[in-house]
Amino acid sequence: MKIAVMGMGVAGSYLVSRLKNDHEVVGFERMDEVKHDSICAWGSIKSTMTDLCKKSGIDFEKYVVHDGKKMHVDMNNQERFQIGLHGLCTYEKLSLIKDFIKDSEVHFGVNKKLEELESEFDIIVDCTGFHRIYLPKLEQDFCLPTYEYKIEYENGVPFDDFYIKPFPHMSGYFWYFPMGKNLAHIGAGDYNKQHVEETNKFFKKYGGKVTKTVGRPIRLATPNMCKPFYKGKVVGVGESIGTVYPLLGEGIIPSMMCADIFVKNLGNNESYEKEVDEYFKIYGKVFNFIRTKLHNKFNLLRMLPDLLSIFRYMKKNEERFGMEINMRDLMKVAKA
Ligand SMILES: Cc1cc2nc3c(=O)[nH]c(=O)nc-3n(C[C@H](O)[C@H](O)[C@H](O)COP(=O)(O)OP(=O)(O)OC[C@H]3O[C@@H](n4cnc5c(N)ncnc54)[C@H](O)[C@@H]3O)c2cc1C
């Protein structure tokens, strides 16, 4: 088949690498090649990324920058605790994206119209993430604004490992993700729009040199809210159809998983939709939990069954989340 993959983020680039041997695949990216970037903190889980990258003949280990041992959690200065990490790492996300597409036809700096694509391709995959350019607009979208710096520390880093500070009512969190010896991504996403202020507060306290400033909304609306997944020749994969785990704002692995489901069901949109719905079912529950917290409607008794199923899901997938999952920590965040 002749397939256009629109957007060379993690979903699009991985998809190109997964399809290139069996189909005629052409990638398109709106950014110029020299400006091509990935607005993200570049954190993911080693074991799952290793398995996914293996399918594209790539050794993930080569891209790992920082292998986490513990995450410092700062509950708004009231309490601090640590979570043991088993696989959470940062990696060279942009280098991996480039390697996914290095032997394929990809056009940068283009903004293709749907009509142009429709006359040339059998399938057009919308991997434009938050933008969701080629699919109908969503009726009930839900996005969080984010802001991030890449910081260079000349006189030692402020933290030796991952550090996060969740905001009250689960409106978002601040993150410090180590990016090697003297670099880190610091940033925040916040429904209450304190993301820039919180990032600058940390920057003011710990200093360093800003080498990059980025920001974009992240879609937390989960796949059940992101219908339709397909229309005409267009099919959505990745954040364009809501594949972000809302509790963590984690979208890399879920978007690659979504690409795998797409490959498996290529040409059968109904079964693709069914499998995405099934795989991401729990995401809807997690989103509801966060929404009740945000709107101050959280009632522990009423929410306990959902909270328990979220806990069970994360506990069962502890390796996939790369960290120790226990109810005590989840409750601390839930009660904040
Ligand atoms: C600040 C921030 C930090 C994050 N940190 C993490 C993290 O540490 N770990 C994690 O797992 N997740 C993180 N996420 C979420 C994660 O980055 C995304 O969910 C994931 O990258 C989604 O992948 P995607 O390929 O679907 O979309 P994207 O990565 O957004 O890629 C979409 C691509 O489409 C391109 N595009 C847009 N319009 C067009 C067009 N018309 N034509 C062609 N191309 C187009 C864009 O330029 C972009 O390259 C973070 C998100 C943000 C905003």
The ligand as a MOL file (V3000), in Angstrom:
LIG
                    3D

  0  0  0     0  0            999 V3000
M  V30 BEGIN CTAB
M  V30 COUNTS 53 58 0 0 0
M  V30 BEGIN ATOM
M  V30 1 C 6.6880 19.4010 27.6940 0
M  V30 2 C 6.3310 17.9390 27.5030 0
M  V30 3 C 7.0690 16.9610 28.1640 0
M  V30 4 C 6.7510 15.6100 27.9650 0
M  V30 5 N 7.5320 14.6560 28.5760 0
M  V30 6 C 7.2890 13.3540 28.3380 0
M  V30 7 C 8.1630 12.3660 28.8680 0
M  V30 8 O 9.1760 12.6500 29.5040 0
M  V30 9 N 7.8600 11.0710 28.6120 0
M  V30 10 C 6.7740 10.6950 27.8720 0
M  V30 11 O 6.5440 9.4820 27.7040 0
M  V30 12 N 5.9530 11.6180 27.3490 0
M  V30 13 C 6.1910 12.9430 27.5340 0
M  V30 14 N 5.4000 13.8770 26.9520 0
M  V30 15 C 4.3130 13.4280 26.0520 0
M  V30 16 C 4.9150 12.9400 24.7330 0
M  V30 17 O 5.9510 13.7930 24.3230 0
M  V30 18 C 3.8720 12.8970 23.6180 0
M  V30 19 O 2.6630 12.3800 24.0840 0
M  V30 20 C 4.3700 12.0470 22.4630 0
M  V30 21 O 5.5520 12.5870 21.9650 0
M  V30 22 C 3.3110 12.0090 21.3700 0
M  V30 23 O 3.8890 11.5410 20.1930 0
M  V30 24 P 3.2400 11.8300 18.7830 0
M  V30 25 O 4.2270 11.3360 17.7980 0
M  V30 26 O 1.8570 11.3200 18.7690 0
M  V30 27 O 3.1390 13.4220 18.6860 0
M  V30 28 P 4.3060 14.5140 18.6890 0
M  V30 29 O 5.5040 14.0200 19.3740 0
M  V30 30 O 3.6920 15.7780 19.1480 0
M  V30 31 O 4.6880 14.6550 17.1410 0
M  V30 32 C 3.8300 15.2880 16.2250 0
M  V30 33 C 4.6710 15.7400 15.0340 0
M  V30 34 O 3.7800 16.1970 14.0060 0
M  V30 35 C 4.3170 17.3580 13.4360 0
M  V30 36 N 3.2390 18.0690 12.7440 0
M  V30 37 C 2.2620 18.8640 13.2650 0
M  V30 38 N 1.4540 19.3030 12.2840 0
M  V30 39 C 1.9270 18.7650 11.1200 0
M  V30 40 C 1.5060 18.8260 9.7690 0
M  V30 41 N 0.4520 19.5440 9.3830 0
M  V30 42 N 2.2070 18.1360 8.8200 0
M  V30 43 C 3.2950 17.4070 9.1800 0
M  V30 44 N 3.7420 17.3250 10.4440 0
M  V30 45 C 3.0550 17.9790 11.4010 0
M  V30 46 C 4.9220 18.0830 14.6200 0
M  V30 47 O 5.8570 19.0670 14.2030 0
M  V30 48 C 5.5650 16.9210 15.3700 0
M  V30 49 O 6.8710 16.6450 14.9160 0
M  V30 50 C 5.6810 15.2370 27.1210 0
M  V30 51 C 4.9350 16.2270 26.4760 0
M  V30 52 C 5.2610 17.5610 26.6420 0
M  V30 53 C 4.4820 18.6080 25.9030 0
M  V30 END ATOM
M  V30 BEGIN BOND
M  V30 1 1 1 2
M  V30 2 1 2 3
M  V30 3 2 2 52
M  V30 4 2 3 4
M  V30 5 1 4 5
M  V30 6 1 4 50
M  V30 7 2 5 6
M  V30 8 1 6 7
M  V30 9 1 6 13
M  V30 10 2 7 8
M  V30 11 1 7 9
M  V30 12 1 9 10
M  V30 13 2 10 11
M  V30 14 1 10 12
M  V30 15 2 12 13
M  V30 16 1 13 14
M  V30 17 1 14 15
M  V30 18 1 14 50
M  V30 19 1 15 16
M  V30 20 1 16 17
M  V30 21 1 16 18
M  V30 22 1 18 19
M  V30 23 1 18 20
M  V30 24 1 20 21
M  V30 25 1 20 22
M  V30 26 1 22 23
M  V30 27 1 23 24
M  V30 28 2 24 25
M  V30 29 1 24 26
M  V30 30 1 24 27
M  V30 31 1 27 28
M  V30 32 2 28 29
M  V30 33 1 28 30
M  V30 34 1 28 31
M  V30 35 1 31 32
M  V30 36 1 32 33
M  V30 37 1 33 34
M  V30 38 1 33 48
M  V30 39 1 34 35
M  V30 40 1 35 36
M  V30 41 1 35 46
M  V30 42 1 36 37
M  V30 43 1 36 45
M  V30 44 2 37 38
M  V30 45 1 38 39
M  V30 46 1 39 40
M  V30 47 2 39 45
M  V30 48 1 40 41
M  V30 49 2 40 42
M  V30 50 1 42 43
M  V30 51 2 43 44
M  V30 52 1 44 45
M  V30 53 1 46 47
M  V30 54 1 46 48
M  V30 55 1 48 49
M  V30 56 2 50 51
M  V30 57 1 51 52
M  V30 58 1 52 53
M  V30 END BOND
M  V30 END CTAB
M  END
